[in-house]
Amino acid sequence: MKSYREELTFETKTRRAYINITPQVEAALTKSGVKEGAYQTPGDGT
């Protein structure tokens, strides 16, 4: 089983904001070489 971890950091003008992280997640997925499976994106400081 292959695993991959990458941390992405985002800065916003307010404490909470909606941001589209799809391009960054897709880039990390491509970089990982993982072809199928699941990914986890914890949010809000977790």
Secondary structure, 3 states (H helix, E strand, C coil): CCCCCCCCCCCCCCCCCCCCCHHHHHHHHHHHCCCCCCCCCCCCCC
